[in-house]
Amino acid sequence: MTPQEQRIRHIKAWQAGGLSQAAYCRDHGLNSKTFGNWLRGYRDVGKCNQRTSLIPVTIKTTV
């Protein structure tokens, strides 16, 4: 398993577990700041992979 896969595995386990980040890191011997960096990178990648869509808007003026 690559380091990236291990990070993702930890992130998913934390999300499913219901613990705070600090508690999860303490229980798994992880540095909480490092975990926060992993999470930020994971979320940033997710944002890049999201599809965007346009919503039609009608602007009415009042006189």
N, C-alpha and C positions, 0 to 999 in steps of 0.2 A: 504494500500500500504506500502510495506517495505521500509526502508531507501535506500536500494540498488536500488529498483525500482524507487524511487523518483530521485535519482542521475542520473540514466539512462534517465529518462524522461527529466531532465534538459539538459543533454548532447545532446540528440536528438533534443530538441527544439532549443538549441543554434546552432547546425549544420544546421538546416533548416532555421534559422532566418536571417542569414547574418550579424549579429552584431559581433564585436570583443568580445573576452572573457571578457575583462574589462567592456565593455558597457552592456553585458548581465548580468554580476554579479551585476553591479550597479542597473540595472532596476529591478532585482529580489531579491535584498537584500542579496546577497551571497558574501562571502569572496572570492576574486579572487584566492588566493593561495590555498584555500581549493578546489575550483572548478578545478584548475589545477591538484591537486592530484587525484581528482575523474577521470578526463580525462585520466591521465597517467595510472591509474589502469584499466580503461575501455579499453584503447588501448592495454595494456599488455595482458589482457584476450583475446582480439581479435586476437593477434599474436599467442597465444597458441592454438587457435582453427583453425588456418589456416592450410590447407593441404599443404604439401610440395610435390614437384615433382622433378624428376631428368631429366636433359637435356643431351642427348648424345653429347659427344665432341670428335672430331678427332684431334689428334695432329700430324702435319706433320713436319718432321725434314728436314733441308736443309744441304747439305754437300758441 
